[in-house]
Amino acid sequence: MDAGKALLSPDTGTIIWTLVTFIALLIVLRAVAWKPVLALLAEREKTIRSSLEEARKAREEAEKHMQESRESLKKARQEMAAVIDKGQREAERFRQELMEKAQQDADETRRRGVEEIEREKRAALSEIREAAVDLAVSAAGKIVASSMDEASQRKLATEFLSKMGDGSSIS
């Protein structure tokens, strides 16, 4: 058991050499590995910061583009609504014009119809008067057989019908 105790008991020479070796290893590591590791860490930190900055700029740019897209979409919707509204107003105006034109055409047709009726009425009345004059002349001629000539009879019948037309006109 003495050998087991010897292994567990600290020897001052071993402790000193262990410390000297540890310090030498630290100096060597600091000179050889520490600076490159720190340089790598600094480079990595720089890369990460650069990536974060680029990501921030890209996010800001994306937000800017998204806002512009929203504004463009809003403007396009407003323009579309304006075009639709204008189209509806134009359609209503066109419908109104068509209604007015149809009304004017109907009024014109009605006016021409009334004029045509009046013209036909006057023509019919004229024919009726002529027929009445001829009938009156014929009747008067038979009644007054030879006392008046035809021109006198026609004049008498026309005067008679004129007086009849003035007093109780045939409409």
C-alpha positions in Angstrom: 0.0 0.0 0.0 2.9 2.2 0.2 3.1 2.4 -3.5 -0.5 3.6 -3.7 0.2 6.3 -1.2 3.2 7.4 -3.1 1.2 8.0 -6.2 -1.4 10.0 -4.4 0.9 12.2 -2.3 2.0 15.3 -4.0 5.7 15.7 -4.7 7.0 19.2 -4.8 9.3 18.6 -7.7 6.5 17.2 -9.8 4.3 20.2 -8.9 7.0 22.6 -9.9 7.7 20.9 -13.2 4.0 20.6 -13.9 3.6 24.4 -13.3 6.7 25.2 -15.4 5.4 23.0 -18.2 1.9 24.5 -18.0 3.3 28.1 -18.1 5.6 27.2 -21.0 2.6 25.6 -22.8 0.6 28.8 -22.3 3.4 31.0 -23.7 3.8 28.7 -26.7 0.0 28.5 -27.3 -0.3 32.3 -26.8 2.4 32.9 -29.4 1.4 30.2 -31.9 -2.4 29.5 -31.5 -3.9 32.4 -29.4 -3.3 35.2 -32.0 -4.6 33.2 -35.0 -7.6 32.0 -32.9 -8.3 35.6 -31.9 -7.8 36.8 -35.5 -10.2 34.1 -36.7 -12.7 35.1 -34.0 -12.3 38.8 -35.0 -12.7 37.9 -38.6 -15.8 35.8 -37.8 -17.2 38.6 -35.7 -16.6 41.1 -38.6 -18.3 38.7 -41.1 -21.3 38.2 -38.7 -21.6 42.0 -38.2 -21.4 42.6 -42.0 -24.0 39.9 -42.6 -26.3 41.4 -40.0 -25.8 44.8 -41.5 -26.6 43.5 -45.0 -29.6 41.6 -43.7 -30.8 44.8 -42.0 -30.3 46.8 -45.2 -32.0 44.0 -47.2 -35.0 44.0 -44.8 -35.3 47.8 -45.0 -35.1 47.6 -48.8 -37.7 44.9 -48.8 -39.9 46.9 -46.5 -39.5 49.9 -48.7 -40.3 47.9 -51.8 -43.3 46.4 -50.0 -44.6 49.8 -49.0 -44.1 51.1 -52.6 -46.0 48.0 -53.9 -48.8 48.7 -51.4 -49.0 52.3 -52.5 -48.9 51.2 -56.2 -51.7 48.7 -55.5 -53.7 51.3 -53.7 -53.2 53.8 -56.5 -54.1 51.2 -59.1 -57.3 50.4 -57.2 -58.2 54.1 -57.0 -57.5 54.4 -60.7 -59.6 51.4 -61.4 -62.4 52.7 -59.2 -62.2 56.0 -61.1 -62.3 54.3 -64.5 -65.3 52.2 -63.4 -67.0 55.3 -62.0 -66.3 57.2 -65.2 -67.6 54.3 -67.3 -70.8 54.2 -65.3 -71.2 58.0 -65.7 -70.6 57.7 -69.4 -73.0 54.8 -69.7 -75.7 56.8 -67.8 -75.0 59.9 -70.0 -75.2 57.7 -73.1 -78.5 56.1 -71.8 -79.9 59.6 -71.1 -78.9 60.8 -74.6 -80.5 57.8 -76.2 -83.7 58.4 -74.1 -83.7 62.1 -75.1 -83.1 61.2 -78.8 -85.9 58.5 -78.7 -88.2 61.1 -77.1 -87.3 63.7 -79.7 -87.9 61.1 -82.5 -91.2 60.1 -81.0 -92.2 63.8 -80.7 -91.1 64.5 -84.3 -93.0 61.4 -85.6 -96.1 62.5 -83.6 -95.8 66.1 -85.0 -95.5 64.8 -88.5 -98.4 62.4 -88.0 -100.6 65.3 -86.7 -99.5 67.5 -89.6 -100.3 64.6 -92.0 -103.7 64.1 -90.4 -104.5 67.8 -90.6 -103.4 67.9 -94.3 -105.5 64.8 -95.0 -108.4 66.3 -93.1 -108.2 69.6 -95.1 -107.9 67.6 -98.3 -110.9 65.5 -97.3 -112.9 68.6 -96.3 -112.0 70.2 -99.6 -113.1 67.1 -101.5 -116.3 67.0 -99.4 -117.0 70.7 -100.2 -116.3 70.0 -103.9 -118.6 67.1 -103.8 -121.2 69.1 -101.9 -120.9 72.0 -104.4 -121.2 69.5 -107.3 -124.2 67.9 -105.6 -125.8 71.3 -104.8 -125.2 72.5 -108.3 -126.7 69.3 -109.7 -129.6 69.5 -107.4 -130.1 73.2 -108.0 -129.8 72.5 -111.7 -132.6 70.0 -111.6 -134.7 72.3 -109.5 -134.1 75.5 -111.4 -133.5 73.7 -114.6 -133.0 76.5 -117.0 -133.2 79.7 -115.0 -129.5 79.9 -114.1 -126.4 78.9 -115.9 -123.9 76.4 -114.3 -121.3 79.1 -113.3 -124.0 81.1 -111.5 -125.2 77.9 -109.8 -121.6 77.0 -108.8 -121.1 80.5 -107.4 -124.3 80.3 -105.4 -123.4 76.8 -104.0 -119.9 78.0 -103.0 -121.3 81.0 -101.2 -123.8 78.8 -99.4 -121.2 76.4 -98.3 -118.8 79.2 -97.2 -121.5 80.6 -95.0 -122.2 77.2 -93.7 -118.5 76.7 -93.0 -118.2 80.0 -91.1 -121.2 79.5 -88.9 -121.0 75.8 -88.1 -117.7 74.6 -89.5 -117.2 70.9 -90.2 -114.2 69.8 -88.3 
